[in-house]
Amino acid sequence: MYIIGLTGGIGSGKTMASGAFTHLGVPVIDLDEIAKNLTKKGSKGYNEIVKYFGQHYLNDSGDIDRRKLRADIFLMPKCKNRIESILHPLIYQECLAAIKENDGAAYIVIVIPLLFETNTYQVIINENLLIDCSEELQLKRVINRDLIEKKLAMKIINSQMKRQDKLNKAENIINNEASKDILEKNILYYHENLLKKLGVEI
């Protein structure tokens, strides 16, 4: 099983890129999606969060208020560390299970936002792929997408690894400064070259 670790800063276009791989028939495992499922009411992650924080992050419906939780994660280091200690082991186990489910694929893509910040997933991927854009564009996209204040958006971006450090660690880089069509064309080019490298007929 050949595994690509797809990463990039917030607002770089990881979701759009993973969607392009899905359109090409490539199995995609998104760790953010796993995290969302693990924090749904009644799930393992949800139960552990409620056990530790009580009702603090629940809305009137008893669901986790994701915007409030995310803000505290990036503004309060103790909250961030505790949430990560709860969710990261669960996410990793779900990821391994998903890999086994796609055992017959030529290759799979795992979307790993913090690939370069942790060694956890380095041991299971064969190569990495960075979706890159300027920090100015990241900031604009995050504010427009999440409808948050510039201060919080900057806090989130600054909490992540610096862009140049990501570029230095990247084995493959796809720039996402332009249109969705151009990104999809670049993903297709990467996909076709990878299949050739793996000896898979296109």
C-alpha positions, 0 to 999 in steps of 0.5 A: 500500500502506497500512502501519500501524506497531503498537508498544508496550512489552514486555508491552503486548499487541502479540502479542494485538493483532496476532492480532486483526488476523490474525483480521480477515484483515489481513496482519501482519508481526511483526519479532520473529518475523522475528528468531526465524527469523533466529536459527534454526540455519543461518540468516544471523543465527545464523551471524553470531552464532556467527561473532562470539560463538563457542559462548557463546550456544549450548545443548547442541543447538547452538541459540541460548539465547534467554533467555541472549542476551536477558538479556545484551542488556539487561544488557550494552550492548556485546552489545546493540549488536553483536546489533543491528548483526547482526540489524537490517539482516537484519530490515529486508530480510526486512520489505521482502520481506514487504511486497511479498508482500502488495501486494494487501491494503487495508492491512498491519500491521507489529509494530515494538517499537522504532518510536519509538526508531529512524527506520528504519521511519518512512519506510515506514509511513503511520501508527502505532498504540500498544498501551498499558498501565501500567508496573505491568501491563507488569511483572506480565505480563512476569514471569508470561509469561517467568518471569524475576526482577523485577530483569530485567523492570524492566531491560527495561522501563527500557531502553525509551522511557518510556511518556509519550514513546510516548504523545506520539508516538502517532497512534492509541492503544488501551488494553490494561488490560482483557480480551482481548475489549475489546482485540479490540473496540477493534481491530475499531473501529479496523479498520472506521474505517481501511477507511472512511478508505481508501475500502474497502467493509466 
